[in-house]
Amino acid sequence: MRKTRASRRFGSYPYLTVVFSITFALFVLGLSGLLALQAFRLSDSIKDNVEVYVYLDKYMAGDEVRRTGQLIRRKDYLSVKENRPQIRFVSKDDAARRIIRDTHEDFVTLLGENPLRDAYVIRIKPELYQKEQMRQIKADLEAVKGVFEAVYLEEQVEEANKNIYKITWVLLGFAAVLFIAVFVLINNTLRLAMYSQRFLIRSMQLVGATGSFIQKPFLLRSAFYGFVGGIVASAGLYGLLSYASTELDIFTLIQEPKALYMFFAGLCTLGVLLSMGSSYRALKKYLNMPLDELY
């Protein structure tokens, strides 16, 4: 009975409401951030798979072909995976057989010779996937001895960059709006929670407690709830991403565990900071509020 009366007098802290509000807000914000992260990973994946065909001069000897390949392999703009430059050789005979298999037309017999050229197929580092840089790379490749022409889909480069630019600004604007909404939601929730504790705060002041002594347990509790909200939101996002991976293969291709773990850690940190900041502002208000305004 004594505990019930004390709760009615001082107000009970809305634990579940606070945790649910923080979790929901962080989940929505995290979802937008996760979509942005996946969009950037997808753009990098697309850029990393763009191939440049480096066609060689005709009638080159095998040693000359290999020497030209070594010169191309040393270029610092080649994409590297597992310490291996992304370059492969496609002979004109292999290319002819592939075309004949796909088209069912033997153009070699019809023409009396194979008009194709030997080629090296390379991939460029994603960060160099820009219009001017790709043109410089094309010119540099064509300056290599034994290279006839370097070919890539220039229109695809320009279109991809335009789309990535648009998507980036849309996602940044959406994330900014969501961040403001999340801040307001968490701030209002914790202000209401502190409102229920205003008489307890005043009672602690009346018995001589300092402001820092009063704030410490509330701030620690807010930090704990923010952390719990971040953990629950991260678990929900991870489950959603795992489900999406089973339904859409593209999510499996662009996942990067290290980046995801850093993202979830950032989400938990954001929950702690927002919770503590909102609680601190509310506490300062009630610590300085006159007695008449508490009612």
Sequence and secondary structure as in RCSB ss.txt:
>XXXX:A:sequence
MRKTRASRRFGSYPYLTVVFSITFALFVLGLSGLLALQAFRLSDSIKDNVEVYVYLDKYMAGDEVRRTGQLIRRK
DYLSVKENRPQIRFVSKDDAARRIIRDTHEDFVTLLGENPLRDAYVIRIKPELYQKEQMRQIKADLEAVKGVFEA
VYLEEQVEEANKNIYKITWVLLGFAAVLFIAVFVLINNTLRLAMYSQRFLIRSMQLVGATGSFIQKPFLLRSAFY
GFVGGIVASAGLYGLLSYASTELDIFTLIQEPKALYMFFAGLCTLGVLLSMGSSYRALKKYLNMPLDELY
>XXXX:A:secstr
 HHHHHHHHH    HHHHHHHHHHHHHHHHHHHHHHHHHHHHHHHHHHT EEEEEE TT  HHHHHHHHHHHHT 
TTB EETTEE EEEE HHHHHHHHHHHH   HHHHHSS     EEEEEB GGG SHHHHHHHHHHHHTSTTEEEE
E  HHHHHHHHHHHHHHHHHHHHHHHHHHHHHHHHHHHHHHHHHHTTHHHHHHHHHTT  HHHHHHHHHHHHHHH
HHHHHHHHHHHHHHHHHHHHHH HHHHHT  HHHHHHHHHHHHHHHHHHHHHHHHHHHHHHHSS GGGG 
